[in-house]
Amino acid sequence: MDGKYRELHRLLLWRQLDQGWDPRREFAVEQPLYLEIGFGNGEFLLRQAHNRPRENFLGIEMHWGSVRRCLRRLAQAGSQNVRILQMDAQVAVRYLLPDRSIEKFVALFPCPWPKRDHERFRLFSTDFMGQLNRICRDGGLVVTDHRGLMEFARDQVAGSGLELEVVETEARYNTKYERRWSGQGQEIFFELHYRPQATSSYQQMAEVPVQTLILESFDPDGLALEGCQEGLVVQFRQQVFDSKREIFMVLVTVVEDQLSQTFWIEATRKEGQWHIRPARGGGFLPTLGVQRALELVQKAGQVG
Ligand SMILES: C[S@@+](CC[C@H](N)C(=O)[O-])C[C@H]1O[C@@H](n2cnc3c(N)ncnc32)[C@H](O)[C@@H]1O
């Protein structure tokens, strides 16, 4: 291990990004910004950054192993025009990226989720494309080996404000997954060219200011917490109470709008009052679901 991936300035910690964050301001030189979704080991991202020094590149990838490999490659190459977000692209595109902040997006060989009951995990739904149209000035490109995913994308494009042209192509992107499918004998791949047709009617999903709830009396001992299932899902997991220090904590999962978050809520006693809020030190995106979870803790613990 050469440890070079420890040059972490290219990695953006999304839980520390303020509302109103703009990715264009993360670069030493402001120049047109391009987005790659699901960059895997990052070799295409690195080549693009090297060949196009007058442009900046943002990569979004969910898995830390891939991000780590990519950070090491970028450090070895000394690329200064790349930044990385390790997170679900669904969340980044809906919540974090401002209108028209990106020139174009690219996604190479995205996961096809071939089983029918897994189709809901596919990117490139109408809603996701509408959001991509909101953040990108000039559409983008998806390349896939999977006919089913191509057909899904074609069915979903209406209503997104983008139009789609599908072109059959041979292997020409030289990524790990393209080499894998070519190695198994696949000769035809699909390029999905998305172009803007209308201004996006989608809006950036709003964060909400999460408010600490204050109670005069609260009984955390043996608290029976009930989640909820309407519209959004709140599920309480393990809970602990330190009666000496008067700290109650409960682990909760909140699922809403394609976003799933697991974090701790704490109730602490200070100057005779109980303060219920997300525990410090953990990360969460402030949403209505987070506030709802705090209210459920408040309701269950209220005395009298
Ligand atoms: C099949 S691999 C392709 C990797 C690379 N583009 C290539 O061509 O070799 C798909 C990649 O997308 C990432 N991915 C899947 N869903 C994602 C999501 N919702 N947000 C961010 N990355 C995602 C996976 O972790 C994986 O690295």
The ligand as an SDF file (V2000), in Angstrom:
LIG
                    3D

 27 29  0  0  0  0  0  0  0  0999 V2000
  -21.2800   -1.9890  -13.2950 C   0  0  0  0  0  0  0  0  0  0  0  0
  -20.2890   -0.8140  -12.4770 S   0  0  0  0  0  0  0  0  0  0  0  0
  -19.5620    0.1390  -13.7840 C   0  0  0  0  0  0  0  0  0  0  0  0
  -18.3200    0.8590  -13.3410 C   0  0  0  0  0  0  0  0  0  0  0  0
  -17.5970    1.6720  -14.4220 C   0  0  0  0  0  0  0  0  0  0  0  0
  -18.4070    2.7560  -14.9140 N   0  0  0  0  0  0  0  0  0  0  0  0
  -17.1440    0.7920  -15.5500 C   0  0  0  0  0  0  0  0  0  0  0  0
  -17.6530    0.9690  -16.6780 O   0  0  0  0  0  0  0  0  0  0  0  0
  -16.2730   -0.0470  -15.3170 O   0  0  0  0  0  0  0  0  0  0  0  0
  -21.5070    0.3070  -11.8380 C   0  0  0  0  0  0  0  0  0  0  0  0
  -20.9370    1.2610  -10.7840 C   0  0  0  0  0  0  0  0  0  0  0  0
  -21.9460    2.1630  -10.4000 O   0  0  0  0  0  0  0  0  0  0  0  0
  -21.9310    2.3050   -8.9860 C   0  0  0  0  0  0  0  0  0  0  0  0
  -23.3070    2.6620   -8.5930 N   0  0  0  0  0  0  0  0  0  0  0  0
  -24.4130    1.9010   -8.7150 C   0  0  0  0  0  0  0  0  0  0  0  0
  -25.5010    2.5690   -8.2930 N   0  0  0  0  0  0  0  0  0  0  0  0
  -25.0530    3.8020   -7.9140 C   0  0  0  0  0  0  0  0  0  0  0  0
  -25.7020    4.9340   -7.3660 C   0  0  0  0  0  0  0  0  0  0  0  0
  -27.0170    4.9370   -7.1540 N   0  0  0  0  0  0  0  0  0  0  0  0
  -24.9490    6.0000   -7.0730 N   0  0  0  0  0  0  0  0  0  0  0  0
  -23.6090    6.0000   -7.2710 C   0  0  0  0  0  0  0  0  0  0  0  0
  -22.9490    4.9420   -7.7750 N   0  0  0  0  0  0  0  0  0  0  0  0
  -23.6620    3.8590   -8.0940 C   0  0  0  0  0  0  0  0  0  0  0  0
  -21.4830    0.9590   -8.4780 C   0  0  0  0  0  0  0  0  0  0  0  0
  -20.9090    1.0560   -7.1860 O   0  0  0  0  0  0  0  0  0  0  0  0
  -20.4600    0.5570   -9.5320 C   0  0  0  0  0  0  0  0  0  0  0  0
  -19.1710    1.0240   -9.2200 O   0  0  0  0  0  0  0  0  0  0  0  0
  1  2  1  0
  2  3  1  0
  2 10  1  0
  3  4  1  0
  4  5  1  0
  5  6  1  0
  5  7  1  0
  7  8  2  0
  7  9  1  0
 10 11  1  0
 11 12  1  0
 11 26  1  0
 12 13  1  0
 13 14  1  0
 13 24  1  0
 14 15  1  0
 14 23  1  0
 15 16  2  0
 16 17  1  0
 17 18  1  0
 17 23  2  0
 18 19  1  0
 18 20  2  0
 20 21  1  0
 21 22  2  0
 22 23  1  0
 24 25  1  0
 24 26  1  0
 26 27  1  0
M  CHG  2   2   1   9  -1
M  END
$$$$
